[in-house]
C-alpha cells in the first residue's frame, strides 16, 4: 500500500494499492486505466495555482496536480483515452461555512470536475460534499475505490 500525502501524488501498477487519508475539504482523485492496470492518485488541497503565493508544489492544486498525474500515468504505460476517474472529498467541514466563496471543499470539487472535463477523462464515481472526512483506497487489480468514513462507514465504487 502506497500512501499519498496531502499535496502529493503517486502512480503504481497492479497489484499495488494507493491510499490517501483525511480528506476533508481536500479532494482525492484516483485515475485508472483498466487495460494496463496503471493507477494514480493525487490529494489536492486548493482549486487553482493561479492566486497561490507559493507555486512550487503543483500537486497541491486541482488545475496543475491532475494534469501532472495524467502525464505521470502515461509515462508509466497508461492510455489517457482509456483512463477513468473516481473522486472523493470536498466536504464542508464547518456548518457556518455557507458562503460559497469560503467553501473550499465545493470549490475544490468544481475545479476537479472542470480539470477532468478539460482532459476528457470521465468521472465514473463520486463521493463528495457533505460534512464529513474520508479516507480512500484505490485497488489497481480491479479499479475499485473504497471510501471509508467514521459517519458513513465503507462504500466501494
C-alpha positions in Angstrom: 0.0 0.0 0.0 1.4 3.3 -1.1 0.4 6.3 1.0 -0.3 9.6 -0.9 0.1 12.5 1.5 -1.5 15.9 1.3 -0.5 17.8 -1.8 1.1 14.7 -3.1 0.6 12.2 -6.0 1.7 8.7 -6.9 1.4 6.2 -9.8 1.5 2.4 -9.5 0.8 -0.7 -11.5 -1.3 -3.6 -10.4 -1.4 -5.3 -7.9 -0.3 -2.2 -5.9 -2.8 -0.1 -3.9 -2.9 3.6 -3.3 -4.4 5.4 -0.3 -4.8 8.9 1.0 -6.0 9.8 4.4 -8.0 12.6 6.0 -9.9 14.1 3.1 -11.9 17.0 4.5 -12.2 19.9 2.1 -9.4 18.4 0.1 -10.3 16.1 -2.9 -8.7 12.8 -3.6 -8.6 12.0 -7.3 -8.0 8.4 -8.4 -7.3 7.6 -12.0 -7.3 4.2 -13.5 -6.5 2.6 -16.9 -8.1 -0.8 -16.8 -6.3 -2.0 -19.9 -2.9 -1.6 -18.4 -3.6 -1.8 -14.7 -1.9 1.6 -14.1 -3.5 3.7 -11.4 -2.7 7.1 -10.0 -3.9 9.3 -7.1 -3.5 12.9 -6.2 -4.6 14.7 -3.0 -5.3 18.3 -3.9 -5.8 21.0 -1.3 -6.8 24.0 -3.4 -8.6 24.7 -6.7 -6.1 26.7 -8.6 -2.4 27.6 -8.6 -3.2 31.0 -10.1 -3.6 33.0 -6.9 -1.2 30.9 -4.8 1.8 32.6 -3.1 3.9 29.5 -3.5 3.7 27.7 -6.8 6.4 25.1 -6.1 4.2 22.1 -5.3 1.9 21.5 -8.3 0.2 18.5 -6.7 -1.4 20.9 -4.2 -3.8 22.3 -6.9 -6.5 20.7 -9.0 -5.6 22.6 -12.1 -1.9 21.5 -12.1 -1.9 18.3 -10.0 -4.4 16.4 -12.1 -2.7 17.1 -15.5 0.7 16.2 -13.9 -0.7 12.9 -12.6 -2.1 12.1 -16.1 1.3 12.7 -17.6 3.0 10.5 -15.0 0.5 7.7 -15.7 1.1 7.9 -19.4 4.8 7.7 -18.7 4.1 4.6 -16.7 2.2 3.0 -19.7 -1.4 4.2 -19.2 -3.5 5.3 -22.1 -5.1 8.7 -21.4 -8.2 7.9 -23.6 -8.8 4.7 -21.6 -8.4 6.4 -18.2 -11.3 7.0 -15.9 -11.6 9.0 -12.6 -13.2 8.4 -9.2 -13.2 11.4 -6.8 -13.9 11.8 -3.1 -13.7 14.5 -0.5 -14.6 18.2 -0.9 -16.5 18.3 2.3 -17.7 21.4 4.0 -16.3 20.7 7.4 -17.8 23.7 9.2 -21.5 24.3 9.3 -21.1 28.1 9.4 -19.4 27.9 6.0 -22.4 28.7 3.9 -20.6 31.3 1.8 -19.6 29.6 -1.5 -16.6 31.8 -1.7 -15.4 30.4 1.6 -16.5 26.8 0.9 -13.1 25.5 -0.3 -14.4 21.9 -0.5 -17.1 22.9 -3.0 -14.6 24.9 -5.0 -12.1 22.0 -5.0 -14.8 19.7 -6.4 -15.8 22.2 -9.1 -12.1 22.7 -10.1 -11.5 18.9 -10.1 -14.5 18.3 -12.4 -13.6 21.2 -14.7 -10.0 19.9 -15.0 -11.0 16.3 -15.7 -13.6 17.5 -18.2 -10.9 19.6 -20.0 -8.7 16.5 -20.1 -11.6 14.4 -21.4 -11.3 12.0 -18.5 -14.8 10.8 -17.4 -15.7 10.7 -13.7 -17.3 7.2 -13.2 -17.8 7.5 -9.4 -18.0 10.3 -6.9 -18.4 10.6 -3.2 -18.1 14.4 -2.5 -19.5 17.2 -0.4 -21.5 16.7 2.8 -19.8 17.4 6.2 -17.5 14.5 7.0 -14.0 13.4 6.3 -13.0 10.4 4.2 -10.1 8.0 3.5 -9.8 6.4 0.1 -8.1 3.3 -1.3 -7.6 2.6 -5.0 -7.1 -1.1 -5.8 -5.3 -1.4 -9.2 -6.3 -5.1 -9.5 -9.9 -4.0 -10.4 -10.1 -0.2 -10.2 -12.3 -0.3 -7.2 -12.2 2.8 -5.0 -13.0 2.2 -1.3 -14.2 5.2 0.6 -14.1 5.0 4.4 -15.6 7.5 6.8 -16.5 7.4 10.5 -20.0 8.7 9.8 -20.9 6.7 6.7 -18.9 3.5 7.0 -17.4 1.9 4.0 -18.5 2.4 0.4 -17.0 0.7 -2.7 -17.2 2.3 -6.1 
